């Protein structure tokens, strides 16, 4: 099993920056990829960005060029640097890990990001 703990959310003005962290523990060596999802009120959860075990990254169009995912293998932590934040980035952000050959999903508890306009 894998445990994911997010931190770093908060309230920021439009145009500002935040960095989210996701610390992974447990059977982390079978993690295939990690990513960040978000869910705004009344909307479905959407994929924001992913990073594979090989280091390949992908981004949804609405955040490309503003957000950056990275990882520190020594700390078993994935980061989401969010710049030029917009009101529409307001959501609960969830860390996700895809684990094992059957690609089982693990989720963090979520962290609130609120961008005031």
N, C-alpha and C positions, 0 to 999 in steps of 0.2 A: 504494500500500500504506500501511497504518497500523501503527505500533508503539505498544504500550501497556505502560507500566511501572508496576506497583503498588508501594506502600510503606505502612507504618504499622501492619502487623499486630503481634501480640504476645500476651503473657499478661496477663490482667486478672482481677480478682476480680468475682464476680457483683455487679451493681449499678453497676459502673464504666463508663467510657467509653473509646472509641478512635475515632480518625479515620483512615480510609484515604484514600489519594490515588492517582489514576491519571493519569499524564502521557501525553498523546497526541502523536505526532509523525508526520511524513510527509504524506500527502494528506488532511489533516484536514478540508478544506473540503467534502468529500463525505460527511462523517459525518452520518447522519440522526438517530441517537439513541445514547446511551450508557447503560450500566447496570452493575449489580453482580449477580453470581450467587454462590452458595455451594454447596459440596459437603461434607457431613459424611461421616465414615467409614461405608461400607456403604450409603450413600444416593445417590440420583440428584442431579445438579446441579439446583438450583432457582433461579428468578429471584427476586431480592430487591427490586430497585427499578430504575426507568428514568427518564431525563430526555431529552426530545426536543430537537431543535435550536431549537424554539420555546419551550422552557422548561417544558413540561408534565411533570409527575412522576406516577409511580404506585408503589405499594408493595404487597408481599404482606401479607396480613392479620396475620401473626405479628410483623411489625416496625413496622406503622403506628403512629405516635405515639411510637416510640422511636428510629427511624432517620430520617435526613434526607440526601437527595442534593442536591448543589449543584455549581456549576461556576464556574470563573474563566476566562473566554474569553481574557483577556490572557496567561494562563499555560498555556492549552490543557490544563487539568487539571480533573478531576471528583473530587469528594470524597464520602465516605460517613461522616457523623457518626453514631456508634452510641452511644446512651445506654441506661442501665438494662439493661445486658447480662445475659443469662441463660446458664446452662450449655448450653442447647440452641442457642445462637447459635454454638457452637464449630464451626468448619468452615474449609476453605480458601476464601477469597473471591477471585473472579475478576472483573476488569474486562472489559467487553464493549463493542464498538463495532459499530453497524450502518452499513454503508458503501455508498453509491451506490444507483442506481435498482434494482439487483437485490438489494439488502439483504444484501450479503455480511457474514459475521460475522468480526470480528477479536477475539482474546483476549489478555489479559495472561498472565503466568506464574503468577499466583496468590500470595496472601499468607495465612499461617496466622493465624487468630484463635482463641485458646484462652481460655475463660472458666471459671475455677475456682469451684466452689460451696462 
